[in-house]
């Protein structure tokens, strides 16, 4: 289930590379991932995804620890538990997932809202994340280190591999980085600004864990609602290539002005 896919990879004439990925990771490491402030990101929301879908996912493919480290002082384990102990630990973890699923289902039957019920399921759930950045070195240096959380290390390795295998689109000044837009879209959507809104709407759908492509008019309408309500994060993944460092680069290093900064 753990996966990393490059959605859009654009390189400015200066060499500054802007990359957008869609990453599937264990929900319990999302907080650590979000500490990297050079990233623009959107993630599946426990407040938006139905309890039923969460329960189905846990029943078929629950998140399991990558490894069972042996307790010691410090934040990381240098040795693993014995094979016999790991087998028991794995069974206990799965039992905990089943118990959480049972109690979540009971709470849902009582009518409790998913924004509360789904919190019980987070340690055993996967989450989809869209992330965009020009700066990756510090993330990989920290998260591929020997003392990184094993699940985070696995995610970082998948991301590093996806980026290494991606061939950047070398572009000129004035080019727009627009993840999620196809050649078919460019042929159908005549107004360029609508193209940008459609991309933002599609990127926002990761919150609902529904990546499937809808009619572009639906994505356009969603993006317009997001602007009206002040939900700006999906607009950070879209940027125009402009030489040098500008205020509208926001968390990007240079040469890329975020569309969010132009709208907000």
N, C-alpha and C positions, 0 to 999 in steps of 0.2 A: 504493500500500500504506500510506503514511503516513496516519494517521487519528486523530481524536479524537472521542469520543462521550460525552455526559453520561449517566451511569447513574442518578444521583439528585441532586436539587438542592432543598435545604430551607433556608428562611429563618426565623430566630427572630423573635419579636415585636420584639426590639431592633434587628433588621436584620442581625445576624450570619448570614452565609450559608455553609452547609456543602455542598460540592459534591464528588461522586465522578465521576471520568471513567475511561474505558478508552481508552488511547492506544497506538497502534502506532508504534514508532520504530526507527531503526537501533540495533542492539545496541551499537555502539561508542560511543554517547554516553550510555549508561545510567549510567556512573559519574559523569559530570557532573550528570546529572539527580538522582542520589541525594545530591548535596551539599546539597540544599535540605531542611533538617532540619524545616521546618514541615509537610512532606508525610508522610502515611502512605501506604505503597505496597507492592504486591506485583508481581512480574514473572516472566515466563517463565524457567524455570531450565534452564541447560545440563546440569545433573545429572539432570533429570527427563525432558526431551524426547528421544525416540529419535534416533539418528544418521540413520536412514532418513528420518524426517520432515524433519530439518534439510536433508539432501541434496536431497530433493524440492523444498523451498522455494527453495533456492539455484539449482537447475536452472531453475525457472520464473520466479522473481522475486528475484534477488539485490539486496542493497542497493548502490546506486551513490552516489558523492558528489553533493551538490546542485550544487556548482560546483568548478571547478579553479582555485584561487588560485595566483598566482605567488609563488614563495619570496621572502621578505624578512625583515628583523629583526622580532622581536615574535611575538605569538601569533596574529595574524590577517593576512590578505592584503587589501591595498587594491586590487589589480589582478588580473584574471584572465589565465590563459595565452592564447596565441593560439588561434584556432579550430582550426588544424591540430594544434597541440600537444595540445589538449583531446581531439581525436579519437584520437590515439595513446594518451594517458593513459587514456581510457575503455577502449580495447582491452586495455591492460596490466592494468588493474584486473580486467576480466572474465577475463583469462587467469589472474591470481592466484587468483580465486575458483574457477575450474575446477581449478587445481592443488591448492588446499586441499581441495576436494571429493574429488579423486582420492586424495590421501594419507589423508584421513579414512576413506574407504571401505576402503582397504587396511588401516588400523589396526583398523577394525571387524571385518574378516575374520580378523585375528589373534586377536580376542577381547578387545581393549582396551575398557574400560568407557567409556560415553558421557560420563561426567563429565570425562574427559580428551580424548577424541576431538573432542567438540563445541567445545572451545576453539579448535581450528584454524579453525572455521567462523564464529566470532563476528563478525569484521570484515565479513562479507558477509550476516549474518542480521538479520532483523527480530525485535523482541521486543514482546510485549503487556504493558502495565503498567496496573494499577489504582491510581489515586492519589486521595487524599481530603485536603481542606484547607479552612480558613477564610481563609487568607492567600495571595494570589496576586500582589500588586502587585510585590514585590521580584523574584520569579521573572520576571515579564514585563518589568520594567525592565532586568534583566540580560540575559535571553536573547533579547530582541527588539532589543538594541542593535546598532550597526553592527559592533562588534568581537566579536560572539558567533560561535560555530561555526555555519556556514551550515545544517547539518543540525539543530542545536538551535534555531536561529531558526525554521526551517520547522515544527518540532514545536510550539514556543511559539505561533506564529501560529495553527496549527490548534486548539490548546487555547483560546486567547483567543477565537477565532471561535465555537467550540462553546459556551463559557460565555456569550458575548454573545447568542447566539441562543436560549439556554435560558431558559425562564420558571420562576422559582423557585416552589416550593410553600410558601406562607406558612403557618406552623404555629404552634401554641400551645405553652406550656410543658408538658413531659411527653411531647411527641411524639417518636417514634423515627425516626431516619434509618437506613433499612435498604435499601441498594443490592441489586439483583438479585431482589427479591421482587415478585411480581405479585398482582393482585387474585384470580387463581385460587388462588395459594398461600394467601392469607389465608382463602379459603373452605375449603380442604382441611386446613390445619394448625391444629388447635384450640388447642394449647398455645402461648402467646405466646413463651416462651423457646425452644421448638423452631423457631419462625419465625426467631429471631435466629441460632440455630446453622445453620440451612439457608442463610441468607444468607452466613455466614462460610465455609461449605463451598464454596459456589459461587464466592466471590471467591478462595478458595485455589486453585481449579482453573486460574487463569491461570498458575500455576507449570508446569503440564503442557501449556499452550497448547491446552486443550480447553474452549472456551467454551460448547459445546452444553449445553442443559439436560438433566439426568438426573432420575431419580425423586428426589423430595425426601428420601426416606429414605436414599438414598445420600449426599446432601450432608450430612444430619444426622450420619450415621455418621462421615464424614470429619472434620467439625468436632470431634466428640467425641474422635477419635484425636489431632487436633492439640492439644487441651487437655491430653490425657494426656502427650503427648511434649514439651509446652512450646513449641510453635510458635504464638506469639501474634499475629503481624503481621496475619493476615486479620481479626482481631477489632477492629482499630483503625478500620476504615471504618464501623463501626456505632456510633451515639451517640444519647444522649437529650438533649433540649433542656431545659436548666436555667439559670435566670438567674444571671448573674455569673460571676466567675472562680473555679474550684475546682481542687483538685489533680488531679481526674480528667479535666480538660480535656487534660492532657498537652500535646501539640504543637499543639492547637487553641487559637485565641486566647481565646475566652470563649464562654459560653452553651451549650457542647456537651460533655457528659461521655462519654468513650470507654468502650465496653463492655469493651475489653481491661483498662482500669484497674480495673474492677469484678471481673473474673475473676482477674486476675493478682495 
